[in-house]
Structure formats: C-alpha cells, structure tokens
Amino acid sequence: MDLIVFELIVIAASMFAGILGALAGLGGGVIITPFLVLGFGIDIRYAMGAALTSVIATSSGAAISYLRDGISNIRISMFLSVATTIGAICGASLAVVMNKDILSLIFGVMLLLNIIISLLNKPKNTVVESSKLAQKLQLPDTYQIKDKIESYAVVGVVPGFVVMWVAGVLSGLLGIGSGAFKVLGMDQIMKIPFKVTTATSNFMIGITAAASVGIYLKAGYIEPLFAAPVALGVFVGAFLGAKLLPIIPVKTLKTVFLVLIAIIGVQMVLNGLGVHL
C-alpha cells in the first residue's frame, strides 16, 4: 500500500476514534490499537505506543471544550489522577517486556470484562448526600447541561481510588486511556452523573498516558510513522466529539460504547489466540 494512502486511512480512522473517545470517555486507544493490529498486522506494542499519543491528543482536544462548558470536575480529576499515574507507570513497565500475543489476549479480555460489569450493574440510585470523605475533599460539584445547572453528590471515594489505580495499570499495560474503567468506576462506584464522568475521564486520560508514554519511548515503541497521523486524526475527532456530547442522549452513548467494545474485544482475544479472521 502506498504510504500516503496508508497515512490518510489512519488519519480517517483516528478521527472516528477521537469522536467516539470524546463521547464515551474512551480515549480512542481501544479503537486505534485493534485497528493497527488487526487491519495492518502491526506489532501491538508499536500500536499501543501510537495509541498513547492519541490518548494525549484526545484529552487535549476534548478537555478544553468540557472545561468551558462546565462539565468536567477538576478536583475529582486531579485527586484520581494520583492513582492512575502510579498505576500507569507500573503497567507500562510490564508492557515493554511481555509477549505481544499475551498483550493482545489481555486487551480483548479486559474489554469484554467491561461489558459484563456494565450489564450486571443495575441502574444506580440517585445519591442525595455525599460521603464525609468526599465532602472533606470538596469533590461534590455542579454541572451545566443545556440551560440547567444540576448539583450532584459523590460517594465511594476509597474504592473509586483503587479502581483508578487498576485503570492506570491497564492504561500503561495496554497503551489505552482506560477511559472505560474510569467511566465505570466513577459512574457505578462513586455515583457521579455519566456525562460528568465522561468529561472528567477525558481530562484524566491525558495525564495517565503522559505518565507511561516515556517508558514506551525509551523502549523504542513510539514510531512517528504511526503516531503522527494517529495523534492528528484523534485530536480533530476529539474536538468534534466534545461538541456533540451535550446534545446526544446518554442511552445512545452507552449503547454505542458497549457494542463497539464487544466487537473489538472478541477480535483481540482471537488475535491473541492466533485465530485471524
């Protein structure tokens, strides 16, 4: 395939990944990595290196818009980023020495696990009072949706912090923003509104990725041929996705989120087992 054609295809796919990443808080990495691995047979570690650059681009493209619209919770972002950063460094240190098939298998299994957790969890009840720790850390806040300002409470601070560490490990290990786990942790455990978790996750994933990308770079897994078009496409897509978030129904977001992860998860598991469709 001609190099220019390859670059244009990667940019187009990355824009789609960026739009979905901004809408669902995914970071784009869960699409970019399988796209490069399954579509072009690229070593998963190089794909993850490119995906990490896209994660940073997604965060940069979407976070500005979310902050301006008053959806992101900066205090929660900075608090939970302590856990994700530590986890990301641990995960990236493992990724550069693990077998690529094992990484692909783990990648797919973790995506499918996300779906199972989402389906098993019943819709959360509205929390009217924050936990004492959340109040002490001043985590509860308000957010603006359309022309209405709503307040929300926060609970489950400690278990949420632990889940964020796991999300950080997965981010560094698999080269993704691990926004899926961040969103699930904040939505299901800390009981934060879904649109706030999506916006807050997008703010956090850039910090998490930046903590591990240096390890990939040192190991030689950041290839500009892949990373440059991926970062460009995802940045543009993330900006467009952030514009769409306030007007797209939450149910639609979650449906797209689960269906796409299911398809990608199965493909990555099969790839890790040596089955190529």
Secondary structure by P-SEA (a helix, b strand, c coil): ccaaaaaaaaaaaaaaaaaaaaaccccccccaaaaaaaaccccaaaaaaaaaaaaaaaaaacaaaaaaaccccaaaaaaaaaaaaaaaaaaaaaaacccaaaaaaaaaaaaaaaaaaaaacccccccccccaaaaaaccccccccccbbbbbcccaaaaaaaaaaaaaaaaaaccccaaaaaaaaaaccccccaaaaaaaaaaaaaaaaaacaaaaaaacccccccaaaaaaaaaaaaaaaaaacccccaaaaaaaaaaaaaaaaaaaaaaaacccc
